[in-house]
Amino acid sequence: MLKVRVIPTLLWKQFGLVKGLGFDSWRRVGPVLPTIKVYNQREVDELVLVDIVAHQSNDDPDFESIDEFGQDCFVPLTVGGGITRIEQVQRLLRAGADKVSVNTAAYARPELVSEIAGRHGSQCVVASIDVRAHEDGWACFSHAGQNATGRDVVAWAREMEDRGAGEILLTSIDRDGTMQGYDLALIEAVVSAVRIPVIASGGAGSYQHMIDAVKQAGASAVAAASIFHFTEQTPAEAKAAMACAGIPIRQPFRG
Amino acid sequence: MRVGVIDYGVGNLGSVLRALEELRVSPVLVNRATDMHATTDCLILPGVGNFADCARLLNDGGWITALRDEVLGYKRPLLGVCVGMHLLADSSTEGATEDQSTSGLGFIPGQVRHLRSFGCTLRVPHVGWNSITPICPDDRLFAGIPAGTDFYFVHSYAFAPQNPADVLATTDYGGPVTAAVWRGHVWGTQFHPERSSRAGFRLLKNFIEGPTC
């Protein structure tokens, strides 16, 4: 049986990991490499690593740093931030990424998603979508939440699926860093609009929030950052709590 | 023992190389088909790619003939991972136009088709950790890996070998899905051992430490 994944999200800015509130007020939370090492030793299900300032320049992703970060990672690693061209993807895969997440560049040139899927397969490309709620829905924002794109989340998620994205990493900017719980209505709206897996992100503050995202809203996986950075709660305990709630989770290999 | 990792232009090579280094094996990254024979004892064909594109790259690089020589002629052990496993098949419908298919290496007879064509109604791609059931527990690849062990899968297409005896393990995703195949000294896994943490290390070790590797 397929297990529900608990995915720590690591946001990276220049030399270290950061975490914000509503995609703002970034706080430093520590160095990247030791954090990845610890998560790897604890056998988390997967990791997402995003360079949150890469979109500000036209430079390539920082391949050297990613190569260094990947050296102690033996669980799937999704890398995002600053991916604008297909050529960059193979370099990221060589550096230790298994999947790439595309966000800002997809609004300017949605064909990028089709190109990556055509070369590396749909399963290699994660469409990362950041949204803010408004009166009757959710609007998509690019550039780490800075720019309104004029796109509605449901229409955009469908377009990403049609263009070959293999998963959607769906983040509520309003809930980000608040630890008040995921936006369940948002997750449900996207889950019911597409037939690819949806990863819930933004707002996790307790294990119950993760259970709700899966059981009530239908998320295939839950991503979280603040809860692991700023509280005593851990991915292993989250999975234990989810198992108690009847959600299938992965048991570590004891062979 | 020299483990060659075939670099044909696609694949999560960084992850594969690091997993081997973790096992204290010094992998040889082979980027020219003509170098394969002299520099390696056994081979890993990695995968993260679209079948049609991968088959074209294998062909353009002269890998198809070279791999046939190594595997069929010299009986070199080979492990294909994910799309690398699919490439062991006769053909695949991935990336091909309607009703067409692209030829693979043909080491294990059978076809690769979309999960939906097997009747899967769940979300596709099949992404995440899923438990495997070895069908032939005596095979060396799954030595010490009990039924129910979780491995990391990420795929939209699956391999249906012509001969059911070539299926080494299955998983369940809206129906049975081939998780591993085997014929003689050729193995393939649908899941990614290089990303399956300790269970994956055990499987890679089993492959590398086999009598013929």
Interface residues (C-beta under 8 A of the other chain):
Chain A: M1 L2 K3 V4 R5 N40 E43 D45 E46 D67 G70 Q71 C73 F74 V75 P76 L77 Q90 L93 R94 A95 G96 A97 D98 K99 A117 G118 R119 H120 G121 S122 Q123 C124 G166 E167 R195 I196 P197 S220 A221 R250 Q251 P252 F253 G255
Chain B: G9 V10 G11 N12 L13 G14 S15 R18 A19 E22 V48 G49 N50 D53 V83 E94 G95 L122 R123 V124 P125 H126 V127 G128 W129 N130 S131 G144 I145 P146 T149 D150 Y152 F153 V154 H155 S156 D172 Y173 H192 E194 R195 S197 R198 A199 G200 F201 R202
